[in-house]
Amino acid sequence: MAAASSVDHGGTALAAALVAAYVGLVLGLRAEFERHFGEQVEGYFANGAPRWRCALGLPTQVGTLPLLLGCAVVAHRFDVQRWGERTSHGKLRSVGERAFVAVFPAFLLLDW
C-alpha cells in the first residue's frame, strides 16, 4: 500500500511541476507575444481578446490539453465512462489526469 501512496504523491508533484512550468512559460513569453502580435484586433472581433493572448493560448488548446487528455484516456484503456466515474469521486490515478486537471484551470486563470 505504501508504494501506491508514493506513486500518487509523485503524480501530484509532477502535475504541480507541469503547472509551474506552464505558468512560468506563459508569463515569460507574454511580453514577446505582446510585442510581436500586438493588442489591436480589428473588424468583427474588435472587442475580443488581444491578438497576443489568442496566439499564446493556441498551442495549449491545440497541443497541450489534447495531449494530456489523451494520456488520461489511454491510462483508462480508452474506457471514458470508467474514467468519468473515477474522476467524479476524486480518484485521479494517472499523471495525465492530474496534469490535465491542473493545467486546464491554470489555462483558464491565465486567460482571465
C-alpha positions in Angstrom: 0.0 0.0 0.0 2.9 2.4 0.7 4.1 2.1 -2.9 0.7 3.2 -4.3 0.8 6.2 -1.9 4.3 7.2 -3.1 3.2 6.9 -6.7 0.2 9.1 -6.0 2.4 11.8 -4.5 4.8 11.5 -7.3 2.0 12.1 -9.8 0.8 15.1 -7.9 4.3 16.5 -7.7 4.8 16.0 -11.4 1.4 17.7 -12.2 2.3 20.6 -9.9 5.7 20.9 -11.7 4.0 20.9 -15.1 1.6 23.7 -13.9 4.5 25.7 -12.6 6.4 25.3 -15.8 3.3 26.1 -17.9 2.6 29.3 -15.9 6.2 30.4 -16.0 6.4 29.8 -19.7 3.2 31.8 -20.4 4.2 34.7 -18.2 7.7 34.6 -19.6 6.5 34.7 -23.2 3.8 37.3 -22.7 6.0 40.4 -23.3 7.4 38.8 -26.5 4.0 37.9 -27.8 2.6 41.4 -27.0 5.5 42.9 -29.0 5.2 40.5 -31.9 1.4 40.2 -32.2 0.1 43.4 -30.7 -3.1 44.3 -28.9 -5.3 45.6 -31.6 -8.0 43.3 -33.1 -10.0 44.9 -35.9 -13.3 44.1 -37.5 -16.0 41.9 -36.1 -13.9 40.7 -33.1 -12.7 44.2 -32.1 -14.0 43.8 -28.6 -12.5 40.4 -28.1 -9.2 39.2 -26.6 -6.0 40.8 -27.7 -4.1 39.2 -30.6 -1.1 38.2 -28.4 -3.4 36.3 -26.0 -5.0 34.4 -28.8 -1.6 33.5 -30.2 -0.2 32.5 -26.8 -3.2 30.3 -26.0 -3.3 28.4 -29.3 -0.5 25.9 -28.6 -2.2 25.0 -25.3 -5.6 24.5 -26.9 -4.3 22.6 -29.9 -1.4 20.7 -28.4 -1.0 20.5 -24.6 -4.6 20.0 -23.5 -5.4 17.3 -26.1 -2.1 15.5 -25.3 -2.9 15.4 -21.6 -6.5 14.4 -22.2 -5.3 11.6 -24.5 -2.8 10.4 -21.8 -5.6 10.3 -19.3 -7.9 8.3 -21.6 -5.1 5.9 -22.5 -4.4 5.3 -18.8 -8.0 4.0 -18.5 -7.7 1.8 -21.5 -10.0 4.0 -23.6 -12.9 3.5 -21.2 -14.1 7.1 -20.9 -17.1 6.2 -18.9 -15.0 4.5 -16.2 -12.6 7.5 -16.2 -15.6 9.8 -15.7 -16.8 7.7 -12.8 -13.4 7.6 -11.1 -12.8 11.3 -11.5 -16.3 12.2 -10.2 -15.2 10.6 -6.9 -11.9 12.5 -6.9 -9.8 9.4 -7.8 -7.1 10.7 -10.2 -4.7 7.9 -10.8 -2.5 8.8 -13.8 -0.1 11.7 -14.2 -2.0 12.6 -17.4 -5.2 13.0 -15.3 -3.6 15.1 -12.6 -1.8 17.2 -15.1 -4.9 17.9 -17.2 -6.9 18.7 -14.1 -4.1 21.1 -13.0 -3.2 22.7 -16.3 -6.7 23.3 -17.6 -7.7 25.6 -14.7 -4.3 27.3 -14.9 -5.0 28.0 -18.6 -8.4 29.5 -17.7 -7.0 31.6 -14.9 -4.2 33.0 -17.2 -6.8 33.7 -19.8 -8.9 35.7 -17.3 
